[in-house]
C-alpha cells in the first residue's frame, strides 16, 4: 500500500498539500500519479483534505495533529487500516506531484526484496546530482557503501571534496519503503540527536544501528518546499 502523509500545517508553507496544480490539489495529484502501482491512502490531520480526497475518489484517513513526522503519521494510518505486519508500506510525500511511477516501483521492489532482512529498517533511493546542486540544503545528500546501504544523510555537502573537484553527489529522494513490522519498530525508537540537528528522520534508523537500503533511480521530479517551488511546478505542468 502507498500511504501519503498530508499535514496541513506546514511551518514553511502552510496548506501546501492543497496548492493548486493544473486544477488539482497537490496531494491529490500525487495520489493519482502513483495509484496504478498499489492502493493509495492519504493520511492527514485535516477534515478539508479528507473531503477533497473523497471528491476525487481517493481514500483518506484522519490521523493525529500531534505527529512529529510523516512516518509516525503513516504508521497510525496503517494501524487504522488493519494492515498485516508483513505488508509493504510505501511512504510517498504529498509534495511530489511529478514523481515517476518507475521510481516508486523501484522502491517497492527493493522493499519486497528486503522484507525479511531484520537489519534493514527502511528502503529508499537517490539520483546523481551536480556539485552546484549539492550546495542546496533543501536537497539531502546521502553517502552509501559498496552495497548501496546508506552510511549517512546530510543537508551539508557530503562527501567533502578536499583535494579535487567532485561531481557525483547522491541526492536523496524522500520516498521510503517499510514493512508494517519495520514501520512499527521505527516509530518505537526514540528520536536521535542527529535527526534533531539535521531535521532528517531517516537518521533515527542509522543512529539506533539499523540500515537504510538505497537504490539509484533516474528522475526529473522535484519536491515542493516553498512558494517558489510551487511556481516552478505550475510552469512544469504547463509544458
C-alpha positions as CSV (number, residue, x, y, z in Angstrom):
1,X,0.0,0.0,0.0
2,X,1.1,3.6,-0.7
3,X,0.4,6.0,2.1
4,X,0.8,9.7,1.6
5,X,1.2,11.8,4.7
6,X,-0.5,15.2,4.3
7,X,-0.1,17.6,7.2
8,X,-2.0,20.8,6.7
9,X,0.1,23.0,8.9
10,X,3.5,23.0,7.3
11,X,5.6,25.6,9.0
12,X,7.5,26.7,5.9
13,X,4.5,26.6,3.5
14,X,1.1,26.3,5.2
15,X,-1.6,24.4,3.3
16,X,0.9,23.5,0.6
17,X,-0.6,20.0,0.2
18,X,-3.8,21.7,-1.2
19,X,-1.9,24.0,-3.5
20,X,-3.5,24.1,-7.0
21,X,-1.5,22.5,-9.8
22,X,-3.4,22.4,-13.1
23,X,-6.8,22.5,-11.3
24,X,-6.0,19.6,-8.9
25,X,-4.7,19.9,-5.3
26,X,-1.1,18.9,-5.0
27,X,-1.7,15.9,-2.7
28,X,-4.5,14.5,-4.9
29,X,-2.3,14.9,-8.0
30,X,0.5,12.9,-6.2
31,X,-2.0,10.2,-5.3
32,X,-3.3,10.0,-8.8
33,X,0.2,9.7,-10.1
34,X,1.0,6.5,-8.1
35,X,-2.4,4.8,-7.9
36,X,-1.6,2.3,-10.6
37,X,1.3,0.8,-8.6
38,X,-0.7,-0.2,-5.5
39,X,-3.7,1.0,-3.5
40,X,-3.3,4.6,-2.2
41,X,-4.4,6.2,1.0
42,X,-3.8,9.8,2.2
43,X,-3.1,10.1,5.9
44,X,-4.0,13.6,7.1
45,X,-4.8,15.8,10.1
46,X,-7.4,17.8,8.1
47,X,-11.1,17.3,7.5
48,X,-10.7,19.5,4.5
49,X,-8.2,17.1,3.0
50,X,-10.5,14.2,3.7
51,X,-13.4,15.9,1.9
52,X,-11.3,16.9,-1.1
53,X,-9.8,13.5,-1.4
54,X,-13.3,12.0,-1.4
55,X,-14.3,14.3,-4.3
56,X,-11.5,12.8,-6.3
57,X,-12.3,9.2,-5.3
58,X,-9.1,8.9,-3.2
59,X,-9.2,7.1,0.1
60,X,-8.1,9.2,3.1
61,X,-7.9,8.6,6.9
62,X,-7.8,11.0,9.7
63,X,-4.7,11.0,11.9
64,X,-3.5,12.9,14.9
65,X,-2.4,16.5,14.8
66,X,0.4,15.7,17.2
67,X,2.7,13.6,15.0
68,X,6.3,15.0,14.7
69,X,7.0,13.1,11.4
70,X,5.3,11.8,8.4
71,X,6.4,8.3,9.3
72,X,4.6,8.4,12.6
73,X,1.5,9.6,10.7
74,X,1.6,6.7,8.1
75,X,2.0,4.2,11.0
76,X,-1.2,5.4,12.6
77,X,-2.9,5.1,9.2
78,X,-1.5,1.6,8.8
79,X,-3.0,0.6,12.2
80,X,-6.3,2.1,11.4
81,X,-6.4,0.3,8.1
82,X,-5.7,-3.0,9.9
83,X,-2.6,-3.9,7.8
84,X,-0.7,-7.1,8.5
85,X,2.9,-7.0,9.8
86,X,4.5,-8.3,6.6
87,X,2.6,-6.0,4.3
88,X,4.6,-3.4,2.4
89,X,4.0,0.3,3.0
90,X,5.5,2.9,0.7
91,X,5.7,6.5,2.1
92,X,5.4,8.9,-0.8
93,X,5.5,12.6,0.2
94,X,2.4,14.7,-0.7
95,X,4.6,17.3,-2.3
96,X,5.9,15.1,-5.1
97,X,3.2,15.5,-7.8
98,X,5.5,14.7,-10.6
99,X,7.2,11.6,-9.2
100,X,7.6,8.9,-11.9
101,X,5.9,5.6,-11.3
102,X,9.2,3.9,-12.2
103,X,10.8,5.5,-9.1
104,X,8.1,4.3,-6.7
105,X,8.1,0.9,-8.3
106,X,11.8,0.6,-7.8
107,X,11.4,1.3,-4.0
108,X,8.5,-1.2,-3.8
109,X,10.7,-3.9,-5.4
110,X,13.6,-3.1,-3.1
111,X,11.3,-3.3,-0.1
112,X,9.9,-6.6,-1.2
113,X,13.5,-7.9,-1.7
114,X,14.5,-6.9,1.8
115,X,11.2,-7.6,3.7
116,X,12.7,-10.5,5.7
117,X,16.0,-8.8,6.5
118,X,15.6,-7.5,10.0
119,X,18.6,-5.3,9.9
120,X,17.2,-3.2,7.1
121,X,14.6,-0.9,8.5
122,X,13.9,1.4,5.6
123,X,14.3,1.3,1.8
124,X,14.8,4.5,-0.3
125,X,16.5,5.9,-3.4
126,X,18.8,8.6,-4.8
127,X,19.7,10.3,-8.0
128,X,23.0,11.7,-9.0
129,X,23.3,15.5,-8.7
130,X,25.9,18.0,-9.7
131,X,28.3,19.9,-7.5
132,X,26.3,23.2,-7.6
133,X,23.1,21.3,-6.9
134,X,24.7,19.7,-3.8
135,X,25.1,23.2,-2.3
136,X,21.4,23.4,-1.7
137,X,20.5,22.3,1.9
138,X,16.9,21.5,0.7
139,X,18.5,18.7,-1.4
140,X,19.5,16.0,1.0
141,X,22.7,14.2,0.2
142,X,23.4,10.5,1.0
143,X,26.7,8.6,1.0
144,X,26.5,4.8,0.7
145,X,28.7,1.7,1.0
146,X,29.6,-0.8,-1.8
147,X,26.2,-2.5,-1.4
148,X,24.2,0.8,-1.6
149,X,23.5,0.8,2.1
150,X,23.3,4.3,3.5
151,X,26.2,5.5,5.6
152,X,24.9,9.0,6.3
153,X,22.4,11.5,5.2
154,X,23.0,15.3,5.4
155,X,21.9,18.7,4.2
156,X,25.6,19.5,4.1
157,X,27.7,18.8,1.1
158,X,28.9,15.2,1.7
159,X,31.4,13.8,0.8
160,X,33.5,17.0,1.1
161,X,35.9,17.2,-1.9
162,X,39.1,18.2,-0.1
163,X,41.6,17.8,-2.9
164,X,39.8,17.9,-6.2
165,X,36.5,18.7,-7.9
166,X,33.7,16.1,-7.4
167,X,30.5,16.0,-9.4
168,X,28.8,12.7,-8.4
169,X,26.8,13.6,-5.3
170,X,23.9,11.4,-4.5
171,X,20.7,13.4,-4.0
172,X,18.2,11.6,-1.7
173,X,14.6,11.4,-2.7
174,X,12.3,11.3,0.4
175,X,10.3,8.2,-0.5
176,X,10.5,5.2,1.9
177,X,9.6,1.6,1.8
178,X,8.8,-0.4,5.0
179,X,7.0,-3.5,6.1
180,X,4.4,-2.7,8.7
181,X,6.7,-4.6,11.1
182,X,9.7,-2.3,10.4
183,X,7.5,0.8,10.4
184,X,6.2,-0.2,13.9
185,X,9.8,-0.7,15.1
186,X,10.9,2.7,13.6
187,X,8.1,4.5,15.4
188,X,9.0,2.9,18.7
189,X,12.6,4.3,18.6
190,X,13.4,7.5,20.4
191,X,14.3,10.5,18.2
192,X,18.0,10.7,17.6
193,X,20.2,13.8,18.3
194,X,21.4,13.7,14.6
195,X,17.8,13.6,13.5
196,X,17.0,16.7,15.5
197,X,20.1,18.6,14.2
198,X,19.6,17.8,10.5
199,X,15.8,17.5,10.7
200,X,16.1,14.2,8.8
201,X,14.1,11.4,10.4
202,X,15.9,8.7,8.5
203,X,18.9,9.4,10.7
204,X,16.9,7.8,13.6
205,X,17.3,4.4,12.0
206,X,21.1,4.8,11.5
207,X,21.6,6.2,15.0
208,X,19.9,3.1,16.5
209,X,22.0,0.7,14.5
210,X,19.6,-0.2,11.7
211,X,20.2,0.0,7.9
212,X,18.6,2.0,5.1
213,X,18.9,0.3,1.8
214,X,19.2,2.5,-1.2
215,X,18.8,2.2,-5.0
216,X,19.7,4.5,-7.8
217,X,16.9,6.0,-9.9
218,X,16.6,8.5,-12.7
219,X,14.0,11.2,-12.2
220,X,13.1,14.7,-13.3
221,X,10.7,15.1,-10.3
222,X,11.2,17.7,-7.6
223,X,9.6,18.3,-4.2
224,X,7.7,21.4,-3.5
225,X,9.0,23.0,-0.3
226,X,8.4,26.7,-0.9
227,X,6.1,29.1,-2.8
228,X,8.9,29.5,-5.4
229,X,8.9,25.7,-5.9
230,X,5.1,25.9,-6.5
231,X,5.6,28.5,-9.2
232,X,8.2,26.2,-10.8
233,X,5.7,23.3,-10.6
234,X,2.9,25.2,-12.2
235,X,5.3,26.1,-15.1
236,X,6.4,22.5,-15.3
237,X,2.8,21.3,-15.5
238,X,2.1,23.6,-18.4
239,X,5.0,22.2,-20.5
